[in-house]
């Protein structure tokens, strides 16, 4: 089997395809680039950093909000270890793009209990792509920019 490093490189025409028309090499391509997955949204909530265990493992959750038209999607993203400090650069209302990886784990209370599986979205990096509306200045600044002067007031 052959994997592709360039996302737009075409697979050879001899590649077997599934019933839905996806080739298996493309599935490998998706698997190889999972670490480069990104999610974009508006910062809805920034939690404080929490510390766990004797070694001081740190974790901080940021919830992104995505407007999907008929509903709002909330995506919790976890920042761990030293990445917790980078969250200080974010503000509620900022539009951000987060590069993440998925982490899954299995949990079972005891041998007789039900097995449960959990997925976490762990942030690898982020970029602020748009500021919050409230960070652009005060209402007085907006009035001044619109050209409103005190002498022009009709009252």
Buried (B, 14 or more C-beta within 10 A) or exposed (E): EEEBEEEEEEBEEEEEEEEEEEBEBBEBBEEEEEEEBEBBBBBBEBBEBEEEEEEEEBBBBBBBBBEEEEEEEEBEBBBBEEBBEEBEEBBBBBBBBBBBEEEEEEEEEEEEEEEEEEEBBBBBEBEBEEEBEEEEEEEEEEEEEEEEEEEEEEE
